[in-house]
Amino acid sequence: VAADGELSDSFEGRQINPGHTLEAMWFIMNLGVRLNDRALIDKAVKIALDTAEYGWDKEYGGLFYFMDRLGHPQQQLEWDQKLWWVHIEAMIAMIKGYHLTGSQACLDWFLRLHDYTWSHFKDPEYPEWFGYLNRRGEVLLPLKGGKWKGCFHVPRGLYQCWKILDECQ
């Protein structure tokens, strides 16, 4: 955002990161619960649904890592990769949105994300997720850990989903 409040027409000003948006929306949903603010929850759910729809790769499935809000080429070379954390954060946002609002669209997105994530990121030989897929959903790097992907994030995300699903029963 520029000093005058307008959106900057630059690489940085046009950049959308669906994963961070979806992660932020489940944080906002938690805030809405804490504040007992249904309007805030509903707004976060709408933004999450819009982000998932916009960020979904309609050709190969999965959520893009980076996008340009005007559809211009991306500066980041990894813009079209599918990353593990984007998908787990999206699953949390969608199942939380469903739990808090009963939105069938959130449940449908959760199931779509769940199916994509477990069929693409999970190593069939060893019980861990690969971190980085190419646009087609194929393993790009066989790394299962690194600077951002440690033993905490996937279990934390799965725990979040499990606890929310447990509350839905």
N, C-alpha and C positions, 0 to 999 in steps of 0.2 A: 504494500500500500504506500503510495507516495505521500509526501508531506501535506498535500491538499486533500487527502482522503480518497483519491481516485486510485483505481487499480493500475499498477505500472505495466505498460506494454513492453515487457522485457522478458528474457528467459525466466528470471526469478519471479517476476510479477505474474506470469501466466502459469507457473508450475502448479500442478496438483499432484499430491501424493495420496492416493486412495487409502493406503494403510494407515497413515497418520490421521487422516480425517476419520476413518472408522474407529480407530483406537480412541480418539478424542471424544467421539460421540457416546461410547459406552461409559467413559468417565463422566460426561455431562448427564447421562441417564442416572448414574449413581448420585450425582449432585441433585438432580431433580427429585429423587427419592428422599434424600436427606432433608431437602427444603420443602418436601411435600408440594411440589410444583408440577402439576400434570401438564401444563402448557410447555414447560421446559423439556419434559420427557418426550412429549409428542413432537416438538421441534427437532430434538436430537434424532428421534426415530426417522422422521422425514428426511433429514440430511443424510443419515446412514443409508436409507433406501435409495435416495438419489445418487449418492456416491457409488454404491455397489452397481447400480445400473450403468452409470457413466464409465466406471472403471473396469467393467467386465469386458474381456476380450471376446467379442462376438464370433470370431473366427476359430480360435483354439481353446477358449475357456480360460478360466483363471483371471485374477486381477492384475492389471499392469502395475509396475513399480512407480513410474512417473508418467504424467500426461501433461499436455498443454491445454489450457482452458479454451483456446481458440483453434486447436487442432494443428498448430504449427509443429515443425520438427523439433525434437528434443535435443538439448545440449548434452544430456547424460547418455553415455553409450549404453548403459544398462536399462534404459527406460522401458523396454518391452519384456524384461525378465519377470519371472514369477518367483517371488520370495516367500519363504515359509511364514515369516512373521506377519506379513500383510494378510495372509489367509486365516491365521489363528485369531488375529485381532478382529477381523471381519466376522468370524464365527461367533466370537463373544458378543459383538455388537448386535448381531441378528438374533441370537437366542435371548439376549437380555431384552431387546425390543419386543420380541414375541411375549416373553414372560410379563413384561410391564404393561403391554397394551392389547395383547391378544391378536396382533396383526398377522393375518395369514401370509401377507407378503414377506414379513420377517421370517416366518417359519420356512417358507419356500426358499428364501435366500440361504438360510442356515443349512437346509438340506442340500442345496446346490453346492455351497461352499464345502460342506462336509464331504460330499461325494468326490469333488475335485481334489481336495486336500489329501484324503486317504488313498485315493487311487494314483496320485502323482508324487507326493512328497515322501511317503513311507517307503523305506527300504524293505523289500520283501524278504531279504535274507537276515538282516539284523534289525532289532526293534528301535529304530531311530529315524528321524526325518532327514532327508537331504535338505540343504538350505537354499539351493539356487537352481532354478529350472530355466530353460530357454523359453522363447515365446510359445513353442509347440507343446510345452509341458514335459520336455525330456530333460533328464538330469544334465545340467550344464557343468557343474563342479561336484565331485563326489564328497565334498567336505560336509561334515555333520556338526562341526563346531568352528568357532572362530571368534573374532572380536565382538560380534553382536549375538551370535547364536551359541549359547552355552547350555548347560544342563538345567537352567532355571526356566527359560521362557516357554518352551513347549509344554512341560508339565504344569506350569502356572496357568497357561491358557486352557489346557484340557481340564484342569481342576475348576477353573471358572465355569466352563461349559457344564461340567458334571454337577456342580453345586446349583446352577440355575435350572438345569433339567430336573434335578431332584426336587427343587421347589415347585416346579410346574406340575408335579404329580399330586 
